[in-house]
Amino acid sequence: SSAEWLQENQKPVVATAIAVVVGIIGIWLGLLYSENRDTEASKILAQAMAIFDAQVVAEEADPTAIPPTYGTEPEKWEAAKQAFKDLENGSGPLSNIATVYLADIAERNGDLAGAKQGFLDAVATLSDRDTLYFLAVERLAYLQEKEGKTADALTTLKKIQSKDGFYADYASYHQARIHLAGGQKEKAR
């Protein structure tokens, strides 16, 4: 009977029941931790974006206000850079967003090498299905073109040319534009 079987196998049954309960609690704690981490990262992103979008006012600057204001552009960009670095040190999609914003801030501050490296890092780590991938490829190609490295820019744009629809058309347009600017009308067609 089942009562006899249960009596004979009491230890394995209890051990299995305990393992199931511990497993469920472990999964629940993992989900709770993940949710908490994501909520915290979202708050950091919101703060970083508020700084990124902050106004620069010569008088009465208040970086602690909501929304914050800064006295100078360099002061604002330094604060934004620090906020995004805090986010970039995490993991997951929000750290990828931070990498792209940090590259953008580097470019705004005239650090073209830092911006280029940031966009290169983003292209290397993002999935080619991520919309940020398109943005990182585009910005990297612009920087390469700005440096006069049109062959590199054309190669970079090929990364999105293989995509369907908008991305392929966009890459083709810019490749043609670069060829025309270089006097290569036939390649532009």
C-alpha positions in Angstrom: 0.0 0.0 0.0 1.0 3.6 -0.3 1.3 4.1 3.5 3.8 1.2 3.6 5.8 2.6 0.7 5.8 6.1 2.3 7.0 4.6 5.6 9.8 2.7 3.8 10.9 5.7 1.7 10.3 8.4 4.4 13.9 9.9 4.3 14.1 10.2 0.4 10.6 11.7 0.3 11.4 14.2 3.1 14.7 15.1 1.4 13.0 15.6 -1.9 10.3 17.8 -0.3 12.9 19.9 1.4 14.9 20.2 -1.8 11.8 21.4 -3.7 10.9 24.0 -1.0 14.5 25.2 -0.9 14.5 25.4 -4.7 11.3 27.4 -4.8 12.6 29.8 -2.1 15.9 30.1 -4.1 14.1 31.0 -7.3 11.8 33.4 -5.5 14.8 35.2 -3.8 16.6 35.3 -7.2 13.6 36.9 -8.8 13.3 39.4 -6.0 17.0 40.3 -6.2 16.7 40.7 -10.0 13.7 42.9 -9.7 15.3 45.0 -7.0 18.5 45.4 -9.1 16.5 46.4 -12.2 14.4 48.9 -10.2 17.6 50.4 -8.7 19.2 50.6 -12.2 16.1 52.2 -13.6 16.3 54.9 -10.9 20.0 55.5 -11.7 19.1 55.8 -15.4 16.3 58.3 -14.7 18.8 60.4 -12.6 21.4 60.2 -15.3 18.9 61.3 -18.0 17.8 64.2 -15.8 21.4 65.4 -15.6 21.9 64.8 -19.3 18.9 66.9 -20.2 19.5 69.5 -17.5 19.7 73.2 -18.4 22.8 75.3 -18.1 22.0 78.6 -16.3 24.6 81.1 -15.4 22.9 82.2 -12.3 21.2 80.1 -9.6 22.5 76.8 -10.7 21.3 73.9 -8.5 22.5 70.4 -9.3 20.4 69.0 -6.5 17.1 70.6 -7.8 14.5 68.6 -9.7 15.2 69.0 -12.6 18.9 69.9 -11.9 20.6 73.0 -13.4 24.3 73.6 -13.9 26.4 76.7 -14.2 28.5 75.6 -17.1 28.4 73.0 -19.9 31.6 71.2 -18.7 30.1 71.0 -15.2 26.9 69.4 -16.5 28.7 66.9 -18.8 31.0 65.9 -16.0 28.0 65.2 -13.7 26.3 63.3 -16.5 29.4 61.3 -17.2 29.7 60.2 -13.6 26.0 59.3 -13.4 26.2 57.1 -16.5 29.5 55.5 -15.3 27.6 54.4 -12.2 25.1 52.7 -14.5 27.6 51.3 -16.9 29.3 49.4 -14.1 26.2 47.2 -13.8 25.1 44.6 -16.2 22.3 44.1 -18.7 20.6 46.4 -21.1 20.9 49.6 -19.0 24.7 49.3 -18.9 24.6 49.2 -22.7 22.5 52.4 -22.8 25.1 54.0 -20.4 27.9 53.0 -22.8 26.2 54.7 -25.7 25.5 57.8 -23.6 29.1 58.0 -22.3 30.4 57.8 -25.9 28.0 60.7 -26.8 29.2 62.7 -23.9 32.8 62.1 -24.8 32.1 63.4 -28.3 30.3 66.5 -27.0 33.4 67.2 -24.9 35.7 66.9 -27.9 37.1 63.5 -26.8 36.8 61.9 -30.2 39.1 59.0 -29.4 37.0 58.2 -26.2 33.8 58.6 -28.2 35.0 56.3 -30.9 36.1 53.7 -28.4 32.8 53.9 -26.6 30.9 53.3 -29.8 33.3 50.5 -30.8 32.6 48.9 -27.4 28.9 49.2 -27.9 29.0 47.7 -31.4 31.1 44.8 -30.0 28.8 44.0 -27.0 25.3 44.8 -28.4 23.2 42.3 -30.3 22.8 43.3 -33.9 19.0 43.0 -33.3 19.2 45.8 -30.6 18.1 49.3 -31.8 21.1 50.7 -29.9 23.3 48.6 -32.2 22.1 50.7 -35.2 22.7 53.9 -33.3 26.2 52.8 -32.2 27.1 51.8 -35.8 25.8 55.0 -37.2 27.7 57.2 -34.7 30.9 55.2 -35.1 30.7 55.7 -38.9 30.2 59.4 -38.5 33.2 59.7 -36.2 35.3 57.7 -38.7 34.2 59.9 -41.5 34.9 63.0 -39.4 38.5 61.7 -38.9 38.8 61.3 -42.7 38.8 57.5 -42.5 36.1 57.0 -45.1 37.1 53.4 -45.9 36.5 52.5 -42.2 33.2 54.4 -42.2 32.1 52.4 -45.3 33.1 49.2 -43.6 31.3 50.1 -40.4 28.1 50.9 -42.3 28.2 47.4 -43.9 27.3 46.1 -40.5 23.8 47.4 -40.9 23.5 47.2 -44.6 22.7 43.5 -44.4 19.5 44.3 -42.4 16.2 44.5 -44.0 14.2 47.7 -44.7 15.2 51.0 -43.0 18.6 50.0 -41.8 19.8 48.7 -45.1 18.4 51.8 -46.9 20.0 54.1 -44.4 23.4 52.4 -44.7 23.2 52.5 -48.5 22.3 56.2 -48.5 25.2 57.1 -46.3 27.6 54.9 -48.2 26.5 56.6 -51.4 26.9 60.0 -49.7 30.4 59.2 -48.7 31.3 57.9 -52.1 29.9 61.1 -53.7 31.8 63.3 -51.3 35.0 61.5 -52.3 34.2 62.1 -56.0 33.3 58.4 -56.7 30.1 58.8 -58.6 30.1 55.2 -60.0 30.5 53.7 -56.5 27.7 55.9 -55.2 25.2 54.3 -57.6 
